[in-house]
Amino acid sequence: MSGAGARAARERSDLERVEMSGAGARAARERSDLERVEMSGAVEMSWTSVCAVDRLTPDRGVAALVDGRAVAVFRLSDGSLHAIDNVDPCSGASVLSRGIVGDVEGIATVASPLYKQRFALDTGTCLDTDDAVAVAVHEARVVDDASGELVQVRLGCSP
């Protein structure tokens, strides 16, 4: 057999071995999945249970530690849930969960209890500074559990 023909036969043989072997096929799929994640740059974050939904008072916040990150979770009077970083970027203090929930031209906000800057709960943008000051926004949802409805948070990738 010529060099190119022998090389092609070995590659076919290697491919057949991987396809026949369950472990080999599984390893190939895992490598493929890993390559897809690495190529996309995306990392799937998991959902973390924070508390029972009935523990959240409407238009008030609670602080939670989600994967080592301080998060403020808000339940509005319309029933919607919002989660943002709890650290106020203007002061560096972890206080946004104790802020005043409000509304600015139809945008749900929380005002920092320290310097009173208002942050949009849907985008994290500070509405009171000219700088590009913002807090990270995270996903929040309610899921049914054996013990009732739970609030869960998944960290986002914003600031």
C-alpha positions in Angstrom: 0.0 0.0 0.0 1.2 3.5 -0.7 1.8 6.0 2.1 -1.4 8.0 1.4 -3.5 4.8 1.0 -2.1 3.3 4.3 -2.7 6.5 6.1 -6.4 6.6 4.9 -6.9 3.0 5.9 -5.5 3.7 9.4 -7.8 6.7 9.8 -10.9 4.7 8.7 -9.8 1.9 11.1 -9.5 4.5 14.0 -12.8 6.0 13.1 -14.5 2.6 13.1 -13.0 1.8 16.5 -14.3 5.0 18.0 -17.8 4.4 16.5 -17.9 0.8 17.7 -16.7 1.6 21.2 -19.4 3.2 23.5 -16.7 4.8 25.6 -14.9 6.1 22.5 -18.1 7.5 21.0 -19.0 9.1 24.4 -15.5 10.7 24.6 -15.8 12.0 21.0 -19.2 13.6 21.8 -17.8 15.2 25.0 -14.9 16.6 23.1 -17.3 17.9 20.4 -19.5 19.5 23.1 -16.5 21.0 24.8 -15.2 22.4 21.5 -18.6 24.0 20.8 -18.7 25.7 24.3 -15.1 26.9 23.9 -15.8 28.2 20.4 -18.9 30.0 21.4 -17.3 31.5 24.5 -20.5 30.7 26.4 -20.6 29.0 29.7 -23.9 27.6 31.0 -24.6 28.9 34.5 -26.8 26.9 36.8 -30.0 28.1 38.6 -29.7 28.7 42.3 -32.7 28.5 44.6 -32.9 31.7 46.8 -36.1 31.5 48.8 -39.8 30.7 48.7 -41.6 33.2 46.6 -44.0 34.0 49.4 -41.0 35.2 51.5 -40.6 38.2 49.1 -42.6 41.3 50.0 -43.7 43.1 46.9 -41.6 46.2 46.1 -38.9 45.2 48.5 -35.6 43.5 47.9 -33.6 40.7 49.6 -29.9 39.9 49.4 -28.7 36.5 48.4 -25.3 34.9 47.8 -25.4 33.1 44.4 -22.3 31.2 43.4 -20.3 33.5 45.6 -21.8 36.7 44.2 -23.9 39.2 46.2 -27.3 39.5 44.4 -30.3 41.7 45.1 -33.6 40.0 44.3 -36.8 42.1 43.9 -40.5 41.1 43.5 -42.5 43.9 42.2 -46.2 44.6 42.9 -47.1 43.3 39.4 -45.5 40.0 40.4 -42.4 40.3 38.2 -39.0 39.2 39.5 -35.7 41.0 39.0 -32.2 40.2 40.1 -29.2 42.6 40.0 -25.8 42.7 41.7 -26.2 43.9 45.3 -23.1 46.0 45.3 -23.7 49.7 44.6 -21.0 50.7 42.1 -21.0 54.3 43.3 -20.2 53.5 46.9 -18.8 49.9 46.8 -21.3 48.8 49.5 -23.5 45.8 49.3 -26.8 47.7 49.9 -29.0 47.7 46.7 -31.3 45.1 48.2 -32.2 47.7 50.8 -32.9 50.4 48.3 -36.2 52.0 47.5 -38.1 50.4 44.6 -39.8 52.9 42.3 -40.7 53.8 38.7 -39.2 56.3 36.3 -41.2 56.9 33.2 -42.4 53.3 33.2 -39.0 51.8 34.1 -38.8 49.8 37.3 -35.9 51.1 39.4 -34.2 50.7 42.7 -32.5 53.8 44.4 -29.4 53.1 46.4 -29.9 53.8 50.1 -26.5 55.6 50.3 -26.2 58.1 47.4 -29.7 57.7 46.0 -28.6 56.8 42.4 -31.4 55.0 40.6 -30.7 51.8 38.7 -33.0 50.3 36.1 -34.0 46.8 37.2 -34.2 45.4 33.6 -30.9 46.8 32.3 -28.9 47.7 35.4 -28.1 51.1 34.0 -27.7 54.0 36.4 -30.2 56.7 35.5 -28.6 59.5 37.4 -25.0 59.6 36.2 -23.4 60.7 32.9 -20.9 57.9 33.1 -21.5 54.4 31.9 -22.3 53.2 35.5 -24.3 50.0 35.7 -24.8 46.9 37.8 -25.0 43.3 36.3 -28.5 42.0 35.7 -29.3 38.3 36.3 -32.2 36.0 35.4 -34.8 35.3 38.0 -37.7 32.8 37.8 -40.2 31.0 39.9 -40.3 27.1 39.9 -42.6 24.7 41.5 -40.9 22.5 44.1 -42.2 19.8 46.4 -42.1 22.4 49.2 -43.9 25.1 47.1 -42.8 27.8 44.7 -39.2 28.8 44.8 -37.4 31.8 43.4 -34.3 30.9 41.5 -31.5 33.1 40.1 -29.0 32.4 37.3 -26.0 34.8 37.1 -25.9 36.8 33.8 -22.9 38.0 31.8 -23.6 41.8 31.9 -21.2 44.2 33.7 
